[in-house]
Amino acid sequence: MISGFVQGGCFDKALKLFREMEAENVKPNAVTMMGVLSACTKMKDLEFGRWIRSYIEQNGIKMDLTLSNAMLDMYVKC
């Protein structure tokens, strides 16, 4: 759903959905985090992107190559 919002250009809705998931204690996976990072990149929201990096580390989400590339892309473009 988050990736769909991002692909449709609804970046704010993607981030809002992620915040709602967090509030409901729904645990995201790497694919979810890639969508959230993509939304941060498109919105040029470096502060939230940094928070996402911390969230990934604190919640033990595996940083595979694709997620690492999404993180790098966010930092370069923000």
C-alpha positions in Angstrom: 0.0 0.0 0.0 2.8 2.4 0.9 4.6 1.6 -2.3 1.4 2.2 -4.3 1.0 5.6 -2.7 4.6 6.5 -3.6 4.2 5.3 -7.2 1.0 7.4 -7.4 2.8 10.5 -6.1 0.9 10.5 -2.8 4.0 10.8 -0.7 2.3 12.4 2.3 -0.3 9.5 2.4 2.5 7.0 2.3 4.1 8.5 5.4 0.8 8.9 7.1 0.1 5.2 6.6 3.5 4.3 8.0 2.8 6.4 11.1 -0.6 4.7 11.5 1.1 1.3 11.2 3.6 2.3 13.9 0.8 3.5 16.2 -0.9 0.2 15.8 2.4 -1.8 16.4 2.3 -3.3 12.9 5.9 -4.4 12.3 7.2 -3.3 8.8 9.6 -5.3 6.7 12.4 -4.1 4.4 10.0 -3.6 1.5 7.8 -1.3 3.6 10.9 0.7 4.7 12.0 1.0 1.1 8.6 2.6 0.2 8.9 5.0 3.2 12.4 6.0 2.3 11.3 6.6 -1.3 8.6 8.9 0.0 11.1 10.7 2.1 13.4 11.1 -0.9 10.6 12.5 -3.1 9.5 14.9 -0.4 13.2 15.9 0.4 12.5 15.1 4.1 15.9 14.4 5.4 14.9 14.7 9.0 12.3 11.9 8.7 14.7 9.9 6.6 17.2 10.0 9.4 14.6 9.0 11.8 13.7 6.1 9.5 17.4 5.0 9.5 17.3 4.9 13.3 14.0 3.1 13.3 15.5 0.4 11.0 18.5 -0.1 13.3 16.4 -0.2 16.5 13.9 -2.7 15.1 16.4 -5.1 13.6 15.2 -4.7 10.1 17.8 -6.4 7.8 19.7 -3.9 5.6 19.9 -5.8 2.4 21.4 -4.3 -0.7 18.1 -2.9 -2.0 17.3 -1.2 1.3 20.8 0.1 1.6 20.5 1.6 -1.9 17.2 3.2 -1.0 18.9 4.7 2.1 21.8 6.0 0.1 19.5 7.4 -2.6 17.6 9.3 0.1 20.8 10.8 1.6 22.1 11.8 -1.8 18.9 13.4 -3.0 18.0 15.2 0.3 
